Amino acid sequence: MQTFIDIGVNLMHPSFNKDREQVVKQAEEAGVSTLIITGTDASSSVDACAYASLYPEKLYSTAGVHPHDAKTWNDAAEETVRKLAQEDCVLAIGECGLDYNRNFSPPLVQRRCFERQIGLAEELSLPLFVHERDAFADVAALLRANRHNSAVVIHCFTGTAQELEEYLELGCYIGITGWICDERRGRHLLALVKNIPPDRLMLETDAPFLLPRTLSVKVAAGRNEPRFLPHIADFIASHLNKDPQLLVEETHGATCHFFGIDPAAPVHF
């Protein structure tokens, strides 16, 4: 029986400082055997790599600068990301991309930062872990202009049918989170997930964010955790009229292929 891979966990978030090891253990007990820890700036990418290194072939990480933090991008940050990318546990450049919903960094600064990280992924032959919110046209344009060989996953996809179609035409993989469980804003994803080819769909929690609203258990402080990934998978499988275990097998295979993870690697902590 295949186990789950959570492709996006903000495990170095302060909300996990008191029980990080317990969170990892409970994820494994729930069948989520592999976690990819998200790096969102130079500092968090260093921390993510250091923690992932404690659990070889079990935990992995990304290295990059989120669009919110694009204003922190400089030569030193770029060198940090480049150096981290040499580590065995670092599987992708990111979380990078564009976010025009909040514009915590100016759009022009975001675009320059994203373009440089696309270049790094090309240089280092690594995939891109991409964040996009209210910025589809520019993300697509920058990928078309600068990306040639790197694989791309659109993390936490929440867009339209047309945007999904164009991302798929660009060869992108699609990450789906518990947003799909939110009847207020994720309902449209129930139809769109049917359009994602099985070999391009990946699952993620984006913990501690995006706690699935369909959970039957109460969670203190509303903190999402990787142990809830099976709930998201079951929810998706039910709307695809698909055996949940088949969905696990398909997403596991797609994820291993995308990130270069050995599907036969150990799965117990």
DRENZA-200469 format. One record per residue (C-alpha): x, y, z; chain; residue number from 1. Coordinates in steps of 0.001 Angstrom, whole numbers, plus 500000, padded with zeros to 6 digits. Layout:
BEGIN
ATOM      xx      yy      zz  chain    n
ATOM       X       Y       Z      A  NUM
...
END
This chain:
BEGIN
ATOM      xx      yy      zz  chain    n
ATOM  500000  500000  500000      A    1
ATOM  501368  503397  498976      A    2
ATOM  501747  506174  501528      A    3
ATOM  501142  509880  501146      A    4
ATOM  503638  512578  500251      A    5
ATOM  502731  516090  501416      A    6
ATOM  504458  518341  498900      A    7
ATOM  503945  521571  500861      A    8
ATOM  504351  521827  504637      A    9
ATOM  505454  525043  506357      A   10
ATOM  506968  522938  509119      A   11
ATOM  509343  525646  510312      A   12
ATOM  506425  527982  511057      A   13
ATOM  506494  529186  514696      A   14
ATOM  503217  527399  515428      A   15
ATOM  505154  524130  515254      A   16
ATOM  508030  525192  517507      A   17
ATOM  506733  523363  520580      A   18
ATOM  505744  520063  518988      A   19
ATOM  507442  519765  515588      A   20
ATOM  508681  516213  516155      A   21
ATOM  505258  515136  517366      A   22
ATOM  503652  516633  514252      A   23
ATOM  506037  514619  512073      A   24
ATOM  505354  511452  514065      A   25
ATOM  501575  511869  513896      A   26
ATOM  501805  512441  510152      A   27
ATOM  503649  509142  509726      A   28
ATOM  501080  507368  511889      A   29
ATOM  498355  508730  509595      A   30
ATOM  500143  507332  506538      A   31
ATOM  501824  510570  505466      A   32
ATOM  505310  509126  505322      A   33
ATOM  507102  511873  503415      A   34
ATOM  506995  515638  503937      A   35
ATOM  508509  518343  501767      A   36
ATOM  509184  521372  503960      A   37
ATOM  508623  524707  502246      A   38
ATOM  511320  527371  502255      A   39
ATOM  509862  530872  501951      A   40
ATOM  512928  533074  502346      A   41
ATOM  516671  532578  502747      A   42
ATOM  516493  532057  506504      A   43
ATOM  513542  529655  506510      A   44
ATOM  515109  527732  503639      A   45
ATOM  518243  527203  505729      A   46
ATOM  516124  526032  508663      A   47
ATOM  514016  523745  506462      A   48
ATOM  517106  522122  504979      A   49
ATOM  518700  521648  508402      A   50
ATOM  515602  519984  509826      A   51
ATOM  514976  517809  506775      A   52
ATOM  518576  516622  506957      A   53
ATOM  517773  514997  510306      A   54
ATOM  515468  512529  508523      A   55
ATOM  517220  511425  505298      A   56
ATOM  514869  510073  502630      A   57
ATOM  511900  510859  504861      A   58
ATOM  511861  514657  505006      A   59
ATOM  512865  516952  502166      A   60
ATOM  512754  520694  501606      A   61
ATOM  512646  523469  499059      A   62
ATOM  514832  526576  498904      A   63
ATOM  513586  529906  497658      A   64
ATOM  511976  533270  498323      A   65
ATOM  508200  533726  498415      A   66
ATOM  506743  536726  496523      A   67
ATOM  505726  538290  499850      A   68
ATOM  509441  538378  500724      A   69
ATOM  510724  539281  497264      A   70
ATOM  512005  542585  498643      A   71
ATOM  514575  540581  500624      A   72
ATOM  516075  539079  497460      A   73
ATOM  519663  540142  496874      A   74
ATOM  522983  538577  495889      A   75
ATOM  523395  537024  499338      A   76
ATOM  519933  535452  499247      A   77
ATOM  520580  534099  495787      A   78
ATOM  523869  532580  496891      A   79
ATOM  522183  531016  499916      A   80
ATOM  519526  529395  497726      A   81
ATOM  522147  528214  495245      A   82
ATOM  524252  526677  498024      A   83
ATOM  521255  524978  499663      A   84
ATOM  520268  523499  496325      A   85
ATOM  523406  521356  496439      A   86
ATOM  522103  519497  499498      A   87
ATOM  520551  516072  498928      A   88
ATOM  517373  516943  500818      A   89
ATOM  516584  520054  498733      A   90
ATOM  514344  519019  495860      A   91
ATOM  513101  522266  494308      A   92
ATOM  513536  526022  494002      A   93
ATOM  510750  527878  495747      A   94
ATOM  508337  528752  497145      A   95
ATOM  508620  531434  494485      A   96
ATOM  506233  533208  492156      A   97
ATOM  503910  536209  492185      A   98
ATOM  501171  537376  494563      A   99
ATOM  499259  540487  493485      A  100
ATOM  496507  539867  496045      A  101
ATOM  498464  541492  498853      A  102
ATOM  501550  542964  497207      A  103
ATOM  503675  542764  500358      A  104
ATOM  506526  543290  497908      A  105
ATOM  506096  545612  494877      A  106
ATOM  505021  543751  491720      A  107
ATOM  508147  544747  489789      A  108
ATOM  510332  543452  492622      A  109
ATOM  508311  540232  492689      A  110
ATOM  508790  539707  488973      A  111
ATOM  512547  540231  489158      A  112
ATOM  512841  537846  492090      A  113
ATOM  510743  535190  490358      A  114
ATOM  512680  535531  487120      A  115
ATOM  515963  535000  488939      A  116
ATOM  514637  531884  490647      A  117
ATOM  513402  530466  487349      A  118
ATOM  516943  531021  486124      A  119
ATOM  518370  529230  489150      A  120
ATOM  516115  526238  488578      A  121
ATOM  517265  526084  484970      A  122
ATOM  520917  526438  485987      A  123
ATOM  520699  523764  488674      A  124
ATOM  518298  521401  486854      A  125
ATOM  515745  521543  489668      A  126
ATOM  511938  521817  489610      A  127
ATOM  510092  525008  490527      A  128
ATOM  507609  525193  493408      A  129
ATOM  505428  528130  492343      A  130
ATOM  503001  530340  494278      A  131
ATOM  500515  532357  492219      A  132
ATOM  497644  534465  493427      A  133
ATOM  495843  537001  491251      A  134
ATOM  498894  537028  488982      A  135
ATOM  498246  534313  486412      A  136
ATOM  499074  536311  483275      A  137
ATOM  502486  537413  484532      A  138
ATOM  503393  534017  486013      A  139
ATOM  502530  532295  482743      A  140
ATOM  504418  534900  480707      A  141
ATOM  507567  534628  482842      A  142
ATOM  507492  530836  482678      A  143
ATOM  507111  530922  478898      A  144
ATOM  509959  533399  478499      A  145
ATOM  512478  531982  480971      A  146
ATOM  511748  528328  481687      A  147
ATOM  512941  525739  479204      A  148
ATOM  513676  522459  480980      A  149
ATOM  512592  522808  484595      A  150
ATOM  509494  520992  485806      A  151
ATOM  506922  523261  487489      A  152
ATOM  504244  522653  490086      A  153
ATOM  501635  525320  490724      A  154
ATOM  501363  525091  494501      A  155
ATOM  497897  525411  496050      A  156
ATOM  496099  525979  492766      A  157
ATOM  492907  528008  493255      A  158
ATOM  492418  529479  489805      A  159
ATOM  489893  529308  486984      A  160
ATOM  489213  526653  484370      A  161
ATOM  491029  528703  481735      A  162
ATOM  494044  529190  483982      A  163
ATOM  494180  525476  484737      A  164
ATOM  494025  524667  481045      A  165
ATOM  496872  527047  480257      A  166
ATOM  499028  525770  483130      A  167
ATOM  498520  522234  481872      A  168
ATOM  499425  523327  478339      A  169
ATOM  502653  524723  479810      A  170
ATOM  503357  521262  481205      A  171
ATOM  502814  522270  484815      A  172
ATOM  501861  519916  487613      A  173
ATOM  499054  521020  489924      A  174
ATOM  499082  520990  493736      A  175
ATOM  495699  520778  495473      A  176
ATOM  495217  521655  499151      A  177
ATOM  492339  521678  501617      A  178
ATOM  491112  524827  499838      A  179
ATOM  489029  522367  497811      A  180
ATOM  487183  521470  501041      A  181
ATOM  486062  525074  501588      A  182
ATOM  482451  525499  500473      A  183
ATOM  482839  529292  500533      A  184
ATOM  485678  529681  498035      A  185
ATOM  486850  526265  496825      A  186
ATOM  483672  524834  495358      A  187
ATOM  484774  525493  491762      A  188
ATOM  487794  523236  492297      A  189
ATOM  485506  520210  492664      A  190
ATOM  484774  520416  488936      A  191
ATOM  488267  521479  487890      A  192
ATOM  490104  518676  489678      A  193
ATOM  488472  516290  487203      A  194
ATOM  490404  518022  484422      A  195
ATOM  493824  517404  485979      A  196
ATOM  495540  514356  484454      A  197
ATOM  496300  511752  487148      A  198
ATOM  500015  511940  486392      A  199
ATOM  500052  515711  487045      A  200
ATOM  498082  515919  490291      A  201
ATOM  499843  516275  493654      A  202
ATOM  498474  516733  497164      A  203
ATOM  499517  519107  499925      A  204
ATOM  498266  520595  503167      A  205
ATOM  500148  523930  503195      A  206
ATOM  500114  523405  506972      A  207
ATOM  499672  525213  509310      A  208
ATOM  497401  527099  506895      A  209
ATOM  494209  526015  505098      A  210
ATOM  492744  523628  507646      A  211
ATOM  490077  521631  505740      A  212
ATOM  486643  522917  506746      A  213
ATOM  485176  519435  506286      A  214
ATOM  487171  517874  509119      A  215
ATOM  484936  516252  511721      A  216
ATOM  487440  516767  514536      A  217
ATOM  488069  520012  516385      A  218
ATOM  491587  521385  516074      A  219
ATOM  493092  523782  518586      A  220
ATOM  493746  527233  517141      A  221
ATOM  492684  525992  513702      A  222
ATOM  496186  524738  512937      A  223
ATOM  496424  522519  509893      A  224
ATOM  498822  519556  510020      A  225
ATOM  500177  517055  507507      A  226
ATOM  498268  514246  509262      A  227
ATOM  495110  515669  507684      A  228
ATOM  496310  515017  504122      A  229
ATOM  494403  511692  503896      A  230
ATOM  491193  513605  504618      A  231
ATOM  491869  515874  501633      A  232
ATOM  492615  512849  499459      A  233
ATOM  489413  511094  500509      A  234
ATOM  487413  514250  499808      A  235
ATOM  488904  514536  496311      A  236
ATOM  488495  510826  495584      A  237
ATOM  484816  510973  496504      A  238
ATOM  484215  513747  493961      A  239
ATOM  486199  511899  491308      A  240
ATOM  484285  508682  491991      A  241
ATOM  487689  507061  492385      A  242
ATOM  489002  504485  494827      A  243
ATOM  490940  506535  497428      A  244
ATOM  493848  504081  497320      A  245
ATOM  494109  504512  493553      A  246
ATOM  494295  508278  494036      A  247
ATOM  497067  507764  496605      A  248
ATOM  498985  505568  494197      A  249
ATOM  498584  508008  491305      A  250
ATOM  499589  511093  493276      A  251
ATOM  502468  509230  494922      A  252
ATOM  503794  508234  491510      A  253
ATOM  503412  511728  490065      A  254
ATOM  505142  513274  493082      A  255
ATOM  508073  510856  493046      A  256
ATOM  508553  511475  489328      A  257
ATOM  508376  515252  489672      A  258
ATOM  510742  515619  492630      A  259
ATOM  513034  512712  491810      A  260
ATOM  512123  510795  494963      A  261
ATOM  512904  507090  494974      A  262
ATOM  509461  505422  495229      A  263
ATOM  511126  502501  497013      A  264
ATOM  512680  504708  499715      A  265
ATOM  511921  503826  503361      A  266
ATOM  508585  505115  504593      A  267
ATOM  508854  504768  508382      A  268
ATOM  510410  507279  510761      A  269
END
